[in-house]
Amino acid sequence: IFNDSENPNLKNTSYDIAFLDVEMQPFDGIETARKLKSTNKNIIIFFITSYDKYLDEAMDINAFRFIKKPLDTTRLKIGIEKAIKYIDNTNISFYVKYNNDIITVSSSDIVYIEIVGRNTKVVFEDMQYISSNSLNFWENKLIASYYYKIHKSFIINTKFITKYSRNMVQLCGKYEVPVSYRKQAKFRTFFFNNIGE
């Protein structure tokens, strides 16, 4: 689909969902996912493969699901249903103050939210700002399935996870957020159900 001479209209086409085999040809699934995300960073990627060794690469590009062969149709169906909810909730926008300006941001671009004193810090990949709204306010607004309250002081966007351990997640390769002891078991189940086995 990336041969512009054969498909000149596809270069700027944006897709909402893609099902990719990691070892497909002529472009492998990881490379294809990167190209698709260059036209729509919110695209939902399902990787279907027999090989666990690609899980880290799938996480690096924020894959929605990593489903092993032979295909579990029940798990695939549940994944598709969640993907539809994700699409429905991706376009929630907020007006926020930033450097004395009012800007519009998409909920899907929020990396994490943290309690700071009586306020909350809302962090994006390339900026952050302080909100007078409580964490409870954001928890009620950010209803998409990819948001998770992993600590009494943090809500994270699981799409941005680049590293995960029992008591910590890394987001965007640079932000480290703690997973509270009480949340560890449930979040581990959530993580592996949503990323892969």
C-alpha positions as CSV (number, residue, x, y, z in Angstrom):
1,I,0.0,0.0,0.0
2,F,3.0,2.3,0.2
3,N,4.0,2.1,-3.5
4,D,3.0,5.6,-4.5
5,S,3.5,5.0,-8.2
6,E,1.0,2.2,-8.2
7,N,-1.4,3.7,-5.6
8,P,-0.9,7.5,-5.7
9,N,-4.1,8.2,-3.7
10,L,-3.1,6.0,-0.8
11,K,-0.1,8.1,0.4
12,N,-2.4,10.4,2.4
13,T,-5.0,7.9,3.3
14,S,-5.7,7.5,7.0
15,Y,-7.0,4.2,8.5
16,D,-8.7,3.7,11.9
17,I,-7.8,0.0,12.4
18,A,-5.2,-2.2,10.9
19,F,-4.7,-6.0,11.3
20,L,-1.1,-6.9,10.6
21,D,0.9,-10.1,10.5
22,V,4.4,-9.3,11.8
23,E,6.2,-11.3,9.1
24,M,4.1,-10.3,6.1
25,Q,5.8,-9.3,2.8
26,P,7.1,-7.1,1.2
27,F,6.8,-4.9,4.2
28,D,6.9,-6.5,7.7
29,G,4.1,-5.6,10.1
30,I,6.3,-3.4,12.4
31,E,7.4,-1.3,9.4
32,T,3.9,-1.1,8.1
33,A,2.5,0.0,11.5
34,R,5.1,2.8,11.7
35,K,4.1,4.0,8.2
36,L,0.4,3.9,9.1
37,K,1.0,5.8,12.3
38,S,2.7,8.5,10.3
39,T,-0.6,9.3,8.7
40,N,-2.8,8.7,11.8
41,K,-1.1,8.5,15.2
42,N,-4.3,7.2,16.8
43,I,-4.7,4.2,14.4
44,I,-5.5,1.0,16.2
45,I,-3.0,-1.7,15.4
46,F,-3.7,-5.4,15.9
47,F,-0.6,-7.6,15.5
48,I,-1.4,-11.3,14.7
49,T,1.7,-13.5,14.9
50,S,3.1,-16.8,16.2
51,Y,6.2,-15.1,17.6
52,D,6.5,-13.6,21.1
53,K,9.9,-12.0,20.2
54,Y,8.1,-9.1,18.5
55,L,6.2,-8.0,21.6
56,D,8.7,-5.3,22.6
57,E,8.6,-3.8,19.2
58,A,4.8,-3.9,19.2
59,M,4.8,-2.0,22.5
60,D,7.3,0.6,21.2
61,I,4.7,1.6,18.6
62,N,1.8,1.4,21.0
63,A,0.0,-1.6,19.5
64,F,-3.6,-2.1,20.7
65,R,-3.4,-5.9,20.7
66,F,-0.8,-8.6,20.2
67,I,-2.7,-11.8,19.4
68,K,-0.9,-15.1,19.0
69,K,-1.7,-17.7,16.4
70,P,-3.7,-19.9,16.3
71,L,-6.2,-17.2,16.4
72,D,-8.5,-17.0,19.5
73,T,-11.7,-15.7,17.9
74,T,-13.3,-14.8,21.2
75,R,-10.3,-12.7,22.2
76,L,-10.3,-11.1,18.8
77,K,-14.0,-10.2,19.0
78,I,-13.5,-8.7,22.5
79,G,-10.5,-6.7,21.1
80,I,-12.5,-5.3,18.2
81,E,-15.4,-4.3,20.5
82,K,-12.9,-2.4,22.7
83,A,-11.3,-0.9,19.6
84,I,-14.7,0.5,18.6
85,K,-15.2,2.1,22.0
86,Y,-11.6,3.5,21.8
87,I,-12.4,5.1,18.4
88,D,-15.6,6.6,19.9
89,N,-13.7,8.1,22.8
90,T,-10.6,9.3,21.0
91,N,-12.0,12.5,19.7
92,I,-12.9,14.1,23.1
93,S,-11.3,17.5,23.1
94,F,-10.5,20.0,25.9
95,Y,-9.7,23.7,25.9
96,V,-6.8,24.4,28.1
97,K,-4.5,27.3,29.1
98,Y,-1.0,27.1,27.9
99,N,1.5,30.0,27.9
100,N,-1.4,32.5,28.3
101,D,-3.1,31.0,25.2
102,I,-6.2,28.8,25.0
103,I,-5.5,25.7,22.9
104,T,-7.5,22.6,22.0
105,V,-6.1,19.2,22.9
106,S,-7.4,15.7,22.2
107,S,-7.8,13.3,25.2
108,S,-5.8,10.7,23.3
109,D,-2.8,13.0,23.3
110,I,-2.6,13.1,27.1
111,V,0.2,10.9,28.4
112,Y,-0.6,11.0,32.1
113,I,-2.1,13.2,34.8
114,E,-0.7,13.7,38.2
115,I,-1.9,15.3,41.4
116,V,0.3,18.3,42.3
117,G,-0.9,19.9,45.6
118,R,-4.5,21.0,45.1
119,N,-4.1,20.9,41.3
120,T,-3.3,18.4,38.6
121,K,-0.4,18.3,36.1
122,V,-1.5,17.2,32.6
123,V,1.4,15.9,30.6
124,F,1.7,15.5,26.8
125,E,4.6,14.3,24.8
126,D,5.9,17.8,24.1
127,M,4.3,20.0,26.8
128,Q,2.6,20.0,30.2
129,Y,0.3,22.4,32.1
130,I,-1.2,22.8,35.6
131,S,-5.0,22.3,35.8
132,S,-7.2,23.5,38.7
133,N,-9.4,20.5,38.1
134,S,-9.2,17.5,40.5
135,L,-8.0,14.0,39.5
136,N,-11.6,12.9,40.0
137,F,-12.7,15.4,37.3
138,W,-10.2,13.9,34.8
139,E,-11.1,10.3,35.8
140,N,-14.7,11.1,34.9
141,K,-13.8,12.8,31.6
142,L,-11.2,10.3,30.3
143,I,-13.5,7.3,29.8
144,A,-11.6,5.6,27.0
145,S,-10.4,2.1,27.8
146,Y,-6.8,3.0,27.4
147,Y,-6.8,5.2,30.5
148,Y,-6.0,3.6,33.8
149,K,-5.6,4.9,37.3
150,I,-2.6,3.0,38.5
151,H,-2.1,5.0,41.6
152,K,-4.2,7.4,43.8
153,S,-2.1,10.3,42.3
154,F,-1.8,9.2,38.7
155,I,-3.9,8.4,35.6
156,I,-1.9,7.1,32.7
157,N,-2.6,6.7,29.0
158,T,-1.6,3.0,28.4
159,K,-1.0,3.7,24.7
160,F,2.3,5.4,25.7
161,I,3.7,2.6,27.7
162,T,7.2,1.8,26.6
163,K,8.3,-0.3,29.6
164,Y,6.4,-2.2,32.3
165,S,7.4,-3.8,35.6
166,R,5.4,-4.8,38.6
167,N,5.6,-1.5,40.4
168,M,6.5,1.0,37.6
169,V,5.5,1.9,34.0
170,Q,7.6,4.0,31.7
171,L,5.7,6.3,29.3
172,C,7.2,7.7,26.1
173,G,10.6,6.3,27.0
174,K,11.1,9.0,29.6
175,Y,8.4,9.3,32.2
176,E,8.4,6.8,35.1
177,V,5.1,6.4,37.0
178,P,4.6,4.2,40.0
179,V,2.0,1.4,40.2
180,S,0.6,1.3,43.7
181,Y,0.7,-2.0,45.6
182,R,-3.0,-2.3,45.6
183,K,-3.3,-1.8,41.9
184,Q,-0.5,-4.1,40.8
185,A,-2.4,-7.4,40.4
186,K,-5.4,-5.8,38.6
187,F,-3.2,-3.7,36.4
188,R,-1.0,-6.7,35.5
189,T,-4.2,-8.5,34.3
190,F,-5.3,-5.4,32.4
191,F,-1.9,-5.0,30.8
192,F,-1.5,-8.5,29.5
193,N,-5.1,-8.7,28.4
194,N,-4.7,-5.6,26.3
195,I,-1.1,-5.9,25.1
196,G,-0.7,-9.7,24.8
197,E,0.3,-12.8,26.6
